[in-house]
Amino acid sequence: MAGAKQVSIAGGPQSALFTTLNGTSYAGLFQVDKDSSLEADHTGIVAAPGTLGNLRVELQTAPGAGTSRTFTVRVNGADSVITCIISDANLNGSDLVNTVAVVAGDRIALKIVNGGTPAASFGGWSCEFTPTTSKQQIIAGANDVGNAATVYGAIQHAYRVFNTNLFGGQEIVSAPGTLKNLYVRVVTAPGAGNSFIWTLNLNGIDQALTATIADTNTTASDLVNSVAVVAGDLICFKLTRTGTPAARAGQHGLVFEPTTDGNMLLLGPAGVTDLVATATRYMQLTEGGIDMSWKTTEDDAECLSGAQTLKNLYVVLSASPGAGKSYTFTVRKNNAPTALTVAISGAATSGNIATDVAVVDNDNLCMQVVPAGTPNVVDGKW
């Protein structure tokens, strides 16, 4: 029986200016991402069979007369039938008719083709995944595996270098369930005697869910082991290497099986550093790519969503705000606050709230952080 649909919240601030203004570029389909000309840097792996569909795209600035941007879902390096075009003075486009079936191990990305010289613009997109079997959320991402011997990275993010700091790679879980079916891929084989090892790390402890790419191989998987998680857990990949492997771009995918069908993990940015202690700032709601900078303007941080219900906001800081000081995190929808708000003050380092916020197609979402009392400069995630 088919499961509940999964709605991505993607695009947004990472897509400023759409870097290839007069040609073709690529971005992550299920991540907030900054596009580039290298498809491999933005490709995630599907870890469960299902169907992709309902692509929606929104630009902050219209392309302009006689110019356009065409958005196409890619599967295994080829165009699918899911596509939409935004041209002239229009800001929105969608394909709510075409769908494409995918299977475990398929690779997905978003292609952007610019016609003429469209105006520079931020952009957001949303796509839906309906699993063939219930309780199957796909989590997909790409990364720069870097050069350090041991690094940590988010399980859902666009192209970004893994972090040498554990907290800098972790994401926070908001619903109980199980992580399983790990797929990994590198663009270039490590070479003889070399390897990459992906290991799921839970609250700082390595788990049995792991996959190794070695020698002349470019793919690996672990379809046997699984890891149970609960709300408030911190998860990430630990990537280790042997020798001097040649690969730079890595891709991965895994499945989250929620305890309650319909619950999905909406994983916030892992690498958010230095909360601004003196002024209100905005950030994309979900994990992103290279540019994780705080925004002074809310519209520059917004991401596009499809219809869904947001609930269970969890926030954690790397250290406390300090006595008489606080940070308040609020999910914003269409430039207005929602009931999903968490204040962390004094000696506390975490907080959460359980409430529901309804979201309809084409709503724009972001996270607002408001400091009070000039709190300590710390890292945060949600």
C-alpha positions in Angstrom: 0.0 0.0 0.0 1.3 3.4 -0.9 2.4 5.6 2.0 1.8 9.2 2.9 3.3 11.7 0.5 6.5 13.5 1.4 6.7 17.2 0.6 10.1 18.8 0.1 10.9 22.4 1.1 13.7 23.4 -1.1 15.4 26.2 -3.1 15.5 29.5 -1.3 18.5 31.5 -0.2 21.1 29.1 -1.6 19.9 29.8 -5.1 20.7 33.5 -5.1 21.4 34.8 -8.6 21.2 31.2 -10.1 24.9 31.1 -10.8 24.8 30.1 -14.5 22.7 33.0 -15.9 23.0 32.1 -19.6 23.2 28.3 -19.5 22.4 25.1 -17.6 22.9 24.5 -13.9 21.8 22.0 -11.3 20.5 22.0 -7.7 19.3 19.5 -5.1 15.7 18.4 -5.6 15.0 17.9 -1.9 17.4 20.4 -0.4 17.9 24.1 0.0 20.7 24.5 -2.5 23.0 26.9 -4.4 23.0 25.8 -8.1 26.2 25.2 -10.1 27.2 23.6 -13.4 28.2 20.3 -11.8 25.2 17.9 -11.6 27.1 15.5 -9.4 27.5 18.1 -6.7 23.7 18.3 -6.3 22.6 14.7 -6.8 21.0 12.7 -4.0 20.2 9.0 -4.0 16.7 7.6 -3.6 16.6 4.9 -1.0 13.0 3.5 -1.5 10.8 3.0 -4.5 8.0 5.5 -5.1 6.8 8.3 -7.4 7.9 11.9 -7.8 5.5 14.6 -8.8 3.8 18.0 -8.1 6.8 20.2 -8.9 6.3 23.8 -7.8 8.7 26.7 -8.4 8.7 30.3 -7.3 11.1 33.2 -8.1 11.5 36.3 -6.1 12.2 38.3 -9.3 10.6 37.7 -12.7 12.9 36.6 -15.5 12.0 39.7 -17.6 10.6 40.2 -21.1 11.8 37.5 -23.6 13.7 35.5 -21.0 12.9 32.4 -19.0 14.0 29.7 -16.6 13.0 26.0 -17.1 13.1 23.6 -14.2 13.3 19.8 -14.9 13.5 16.9 -12.5 16.5 14.6 -13.4 16.7 10.9 -12.7 20.0 9.1 -13.2 21.4 11.9 -15.2 18.5 12.2 -17.7 15.6 14.6 -18.0 12.3 13.3 -16.7 8.8 14.4 -17.9 8.4 16.6 -14.8 9.2 20.1 -16.0 7.9 23.7 -15.8 8.9 27.1 -17.3 8.7 30.5 -15.8 9.0 33.3 -18.3 8.6 37.1 -18.9 6.8 38.8 -15.9 5.8 35.5 -14.2 7.0 34.5 -10.8 5.5 31.0 -10.5 5.5 27.8 -12.4 4.4 24.2 -11.8 3.9 20.7 -13.2 1.1 19.1 -11.3 0.3 16.5 -14.0 3.4 14.5 -14.8 5.0 11.9 -12.5 8.0 9.6 -12.6 8.6 6.3 -10.9 11.9 5.8 -9.1 13.5 2.8 -7.4 16.0 2.4 -4.6 19.5 3.5 -5.9 18.2 6.0 -8.5 19.9 9.4 -8.5 17.8 12.6 -8.5 18.5 16.3 -9.1 16.9 19.5 -10.5 18.1 21.0 -13.8 17.7 24.7 -14.4 18.0 26.0 -18.0 18.1 29.8 -18.5 16.7 31.2 -21.7 18.2 34.6 -22.6 19.6 36.6 -19.7 17.0 36.4 -17.0 17.1 38.8 -14.0 19.1 37.7 -11.0 16.7 36.1 -8.5 16.3 33.9 -5.4 14.1 30.9 -6.1 12.3 28.2 -4.2 10.9 24.8 -5.3 8.9 22.0 -3.8 8.4 18.4 -5.0 6.5 15.5 -3.6 7.5 11.8 -3.1 4.9 9.1 -2.6 6.5 5.9 -1.4 5.3 2.6 -2.8 5.2 1.2 0.7 3.9 3.1 3.7 6.3 4.6 6.3 9.2 5.3 3.8 10.6 8.8 3.8 13.6 9.3 1.5 16.5 11.4 2.8 19.0 12.4 0.1 22.0 14.6 -0.2 25.4 15.4 -1.7 28.6 16.5 -0.1 32.2 17.4 -0.5 34.0 14.7 1.3 37.0 17.0 2.0 40.5 15.9 3.0 40.5 15.4 6.7 40.8 11.9 8.1 37.5 12.1 10.0 34.7 14.5 9.3 31.0 14.8 10.2 28.1 15.8 7.9 24.3 16.2 7.9 22.3 13.3 6.6 20.2 15.7 4.5 22.0 18.5 2.8 23.1 19.9 -0.5 26.7 20.2 -1.6 28.8 21.3 1.4 32.2 20.2 2.9 31.9 17.9 5.9 32.7 19.4 9.3 35.6 18.4 11.5 33.5 19.4 14.5 30.8 16.8 15.6 28.2 19.4 16.6 28.8 21.2 13.3 27.6 18.1 11.4 24.7 17.1 13.5 20.9 17.5 12.9 18.2 17.2 15.4 15.4 14.6 15.2 11.8 15.7 15.7 9.9 12.4 15.5 10.5 8.8 16.6 11.3 6.2 14.0 14.1 4.1 12.3 16.9 5.1 9.9 17.8 2.3 7.4 18.7 1.4 3.8 21.9 3.5 3.4 23.2 4.1 -0.2 26.4 6.0 -0.9 28.2 6.9 -4.1 31.3 8.8 -5.2 31.9 10.3 -8.6 35.5 9.1 -8.8 36.7 5.7 -7.3 39.0 6.0 -4.3 41.7 4.0 -6.0 43.7 0.9 -5.1 44.2 0.6 -1.3 42.0 3.6 -0.5 38.5 3.9 0.9 35.7 6.1 2.3 33.5 4.8 5.2 30.1 6.4 5.9 28.8 5.6 9.4 25.6 6.8 11.0 26.4 8.6 14.3 23.7 8.9 17.0 24.3 11.3 19.9 28.1 11.1 19.3 28.1 7.3 19.2 28.9 5.4 16.0 26.1 3.0 14.9 26.0 -0.3 12.9 24.5 1.4 9.9 27.6 1.9 7.7 28.8 1.5 4.1 32.4 1.4 2.6 33.5 2.4 -0.9 36.9 1.0 -1.6 39.5 0.6 -4.4 37.8 0.8 -7.9 34.3 0.8 -6.6 32.0 3.9 -6.7 29.0 2.7 -4.8 28.1 0.8 -1.6 25.1 0.2 0.6 23.9 -1.2 3.9 20.4 -2.7 3.6 20.7 -4.9 6.7 21.4 -2.6 9.7 19.0 0.0 11.1 19.1 2.7 13.9 16.1 3.6 16.1 15.8 7.3 16.9 13.6 9.4 19.2 12.7 13.1 19.2 15.6 15.2 20.4 18.3 12.8 19.2 21.3 14.3 17.3 22.3 12.5 14.1 24.9 12.8 11.4 27.3 10.9 9.2 30.8 10.3 10.3 33.1 9.9 7.3 36.5 8.3 7.6 39.0 7.4 5.0 42.0 5.1 4.5 44.9 6.1 2.3 44.5 9.1 0.0 41.2 8.5 -1.9 40.7 10.6 -5.1 37.0 11.4 -4.7 35.7 14.8 -3.9 31.9 14.8 -4.6 29.9 12.2 -2.6 26.2 11.3 -2.7 24.0 9.5 -0.3 20.5 8.4 0.5 18.7 6.6 3.3 15.2 5.9 4.5 13.4 7.2 7.6 10.6 4.9 8.8 8.5 6.9 11.2 6.8 5.2 14.1 3.6 6.9 13.0 2.8 6.9 9.3 2.8 10.4 7.9 5.4 11.8 10.2 8.4 13.1 8.4 11.8 14.5 9.5 12.2 18.1 8.5 15.9 18.5 9.2 17.2 22.0 9.9 20.6 23.3 9.0 23.5 21.5 10.7 26.2 24.0 10.0 24.6 27.1 11.4 27.4 28.9 13.3 27.4 32.0 15.5 23.9 33.1 16.2 23.7 36.9 15.9 23.5 38.2 19.5 22.5 41.8 18.7 19.8 41.7 16.0 17.0 39.6 14.5 18.1 37.3 11.7 16.5 34.8 9.4 17.6 31.4 8.0 16.1 28.8 5.7 14.0 26.2 7.6 15.7 23.1 6.2 19.3 22.0 5.7 21.2 23.8 3.0 24.4 23.9 1.0 27.4 26.2 0.8 26.0 29.6 1.9 24.6 29.2 5.5 24.8 32.9 6.3 22.1 34.7 8.3 19.8 36.9 6.4 18.8 40.4 7.5 15.8 40.3 5.1 13.1 37.6 5.6 12.3 37.2 2.0 15.9 36.2 1.3 15.6 33.3 3.7 12.2 31.9 2.6 11.7 28.5 1.0 8.7 27.2 -0.9 6.5 24.4 0.5 3.7 22.2 -0.6 0.6 21.4 1.6 1.5 19.7 4.9 1.4 20.2 8.7 4.4 21.3 10.6 4.7 20.2 14.2 7.2 19.4 17.0 9.9 22.1 16.8 13.1 21.1 18.6 16.0 23.5 19.1 19.5 22.9 20.5 22.4 25.2 21.1 26.1 24.5 21.5 26.2 26.4 24.8 23.8 28.4 26.9 22.7 32.0 26.2 23.8 33.1 29.7 22.0 34.4 32.8 19.1 36.8 32.0 19.7 36.3 28.2 17.9 34.3 25.5 17.4 33.3 21.9 13.8 32.8 20.6 13.3 30.7 17.5 10.1 31.1 15.5 8.9 29.4 12.3 7.6 32.1 10.0 5.0 31.5 7.3 4.4 34.1 4.6 6.1 36.9 6.6 4.1 36.2 9.8 4.9 34.2 13.0 3.4 30.8 13.6 2.7 29.0 16.9 5.9 27.0 16.5 8.2 29.1 18.7 10.9 28.1 21.3 12.7 30.4 23.7 16.0 29.2 25.2 17.3 31.3 28.1 19.7 31.4 31.0 21.6 28.1 31.5 19.4 26.1 29.1 20.8 24.7 25.9 17.6 23.2 24.3 13.9 23.5 24.1 10.9 22.2 22.1 7.2 22.7 21.5 4.5 20.3 20.3 1.8 22.2 18.3 0.5 22.0 14.7 0.8 24.6 12.0 -1.1 24.1 8.7 0.8 24.8 5.5 -0.9 25.0 2.1 0.6 24.8 -1.4 3.0 27.7 -2.3 3.4 28.9 1.3 6.8 30.4 2.1 8.6 29.4 5.3 11.7 30.4 7.2 13.2 30.5 10.7 13.5 33.7 12.7 15.9 34.0 15.6 15.5 36.9 18.0 18.2 37.6 20.7 17.5 39.3 24.0 20.0 40.7 26.5 23.0 40.2 24.2 23.3 36.5 24.8 26.5 34.5 24.3 27.5 33.9 20.7 26.7 30.2 20.2 25.9 27.7 17.4 22.3 26.5 17.0 20.2 24.0 15.1 16.6 22.9 14.8 
